[in-house]
Each structure stands twice: as C-alpha cells, then as structure tokens.
Amino acid sequence: MFAQPLAEQQLIRREEIDAAVLKTVATTLMSFGIEQEDRQELRADLQYLRRWRRSVEQAQTYTLKAVITVIATALLAAVWLGLDSALGK
C-alpha cells in the first residue's frame, strides 16, 4: 500500500535532482561564456587540448632521452680520449 507512493516520491525527487543538476551545469557553463549550442565545440576544444598535452609530454620524453644520450656519448668520448692519450704516451 505504501510502496507505490514511496516509489513515485523517489522518482519525482530523482527527476527534481536531475533537473537541478542540469540547470546548475548550464548556469555554470553560461557564467564561463559557453552557450548551450557551444557544447560540441567545447568538447572538440577539450579533445584538442588533450591531444596537445599528450604530444608535449611525448616531446619532453624524447628530449630527455636525447639529452641523456648526448651526455653519455660525451662522457664515453672523454673516457676514450683520456685512455688514448694515457696509453699513447
């Protein structure tokens, strides 16, 4: 007897909460200057930024590897020249 009205009340509360959340999100986006129609463009912009961030991180990794390789090569060259000059005399 009480189960049906309780289920209906929960459904109504859930719908009210969903509506409030949607309104809050829309208001927040509008406060940043993002209109309802701009959401697809915003999504594309965020995807572009993510790709850009990943490419920058990848470039940093390659740069670090290159720097380590140059330093290791310079150290090996210095050791080689030191040994060559020590054994050459």
C-alpha positions as CSV (number, residue, x, y, z in Angstrom):
1,M,0.0,0.0,0.0
2,F,2.8,2.5,0.9
3,A,5.3,1.1,-1.6
4,Q,3.7,2.7,-4.7
5,P,3.6,6.2,-3.3
6,L,7.1,5.9,-1.9
7,A,8.4,4.7,-5.3
8,E,6.6,7.6,-7.0
9,Q,8.1,10.1,-4.5
10,Q,11.6,8.8,-5.1
11,L,11.1,9.1,-8.9
12,I,9.8,12.7,-8.5
13,R,12.8,13.5,-6.3
14,R,15.2,12.0,-8.7
15,E,13.7,14.0,-11.6
16,E,13.9,17.2,-9.5
17,I,17.5,16.5,-8.7
18,D,18.3,15.8,-12.3
19,A,16.7,19.0,-13.4
20,A,18.5,21.0,-10.7
21,V,21.8,19.5,-11.7
22,L,21.2,20.2,-15.4
23,K,20.2,23.8,-14.5
24,T,23.3,24.2,-12.4
25,V,25.6,22.9,-15.1
26,A,24.0,25.1,-17.7
27,T,24.3,28.1,-15.4
28,T,27.9,27.4,-14.6
29,L,28.8,27.0,-18.3
30,M,27.0,30.2,-19.2
31,S,29.0,32.0,-16.4
32,F,32.1,31.0,-18.3
33,G,30.6,32.3,-21.6
34,I,29.7,28.9,-23.0
35,E,26.3,28.8,-24.6
36,Q,24.1,25.7,-24.9
37,E,24.9,25.5,-28.6
38,D,28.7,25.7,-28.0
39,R,28.9,22.4,-26.1
40,Q,30.0,20.4,-29.1
41,E,32.7,23.0,-29.9
42,L,33.8,22.9,-26.3
43,R,34.1,19.2,-26.4
44,A,36.2,19.4,-29.6
45,D,38.4,22.1,-27.9
46,L,39.0,19.9,-24.9
47,Q,39.9,16.9,-27.0
48,Y,42.3,19.1,-29.0
49,L,43.9,20.3,-25.7
50,R,44.2,16.7,-24.5
51,R,46.0,15.7,-27.8
52,W,48.3,18.7,-27.5
53,R,49.2,17.9,-23.9
54,R,50.0,14.3,-24.8
55,S,52.1,15.4,-27.7
56,V,54.0,17.9,-25.5
57,E,54.6,15.1,-22.9
58,Q,55.9,12.8,-25.6
59,A,58.2,15.5,-26.9
60,Q,59.5,16.1,-23.4
61,T,60.2,12.4,-23.1
62,Y,62.1,12.3,-26.4
63,T,64.0,15.4,-25.4
64,L,65.1,13.9,-22.1
65,K,66.2,10.7,-23.9
66,A,68.2,12.8,-26.4
67,V,69.9,14.8,-23.7
68,I,70.8,11.7,-21.7
69,T,72.2,10.2,-24.9
70,V,74.3,13.3,-25.7
71,I,75.7,13.3,-22.1
72,A,76.5,9.6,-22.2
73,T,78.2,10.0,-25.6
74,A,80.2,12.9,-24.3
75,L,81.4,11.0,-21.3
76,L,82.3,8.0,-23.3
77,A,84.2,10.2,-25.7
78,A,86.1,11.9,-22.8
79,V,87.0,8.5,-21.4
80,W,88.1,7.2,-24.8
81,L,90.3,10.3,-25.3
82,G,91.7,10.0,-21.8
83,L,92.6,6.4,-22.3
84,D,94.0,7.1,-25.8
85,S,96.2,9.8,-24.5
86,A,97.3,7.8,-21.4
87,L,98.2,4.7,-23.5
88,G,99.7,6.7,-26.3
89,K,102.5,8.2,-24.2
